[in-house]
């Protein structure tokens, strides 16, 4: 009986901890990893905000060797102001058919600025 009680407590606290940590996660990070466009999420091309990949315009896919180099987002908040980042996001939104609200774009700008 003690084992069942301990398992119940572990499960309950694990569930509560996951709920709390998910709520504290930056909304822009959730968008970066989960909102899909025509070819995937932001993370598809900018893996963890970084990249060593290329975008192949012929196959319309990520390619390690052929195509245009995908820029890294690391340190972008130091190189570009929020308006420039927002313009880039809106361009990607148009090109890759991401469906984002104005609030989601703001959250995404805030998150990308922290990379």
Long-range contacts (C-beta under 8 A, 24 or more apart in sequence): 26-107, 26-110, 26-111, 26-114, 27-104, 27-107, 27-111, 28-107, 28-108, 28-109, 28-110, 28-111, 28-112, 29-111, 31-100, 31-104, 31-107, 31-108, 31-111, 32-108, 32-111, 32-112, 35-98, 35-99, 35-100, 35-104, 36-98, 37-92, 37-93, 37-96, 37-97, 37-98, 37-99, 38-96, 38-97, 39-96, 42-92, 42-108, 45-70, 46-70, 46-71, 46-72, 46-73, 49-73, 49-74, 49-112, 49-115, 50-74, 73-112, 73-115, 74-115, 75-115, 76-112, 76-113, 76-115, 77-112, 77-113, 77-114, 77-115, 82-109, 82-110, 82-113, 85-109, 85-112, 85-113
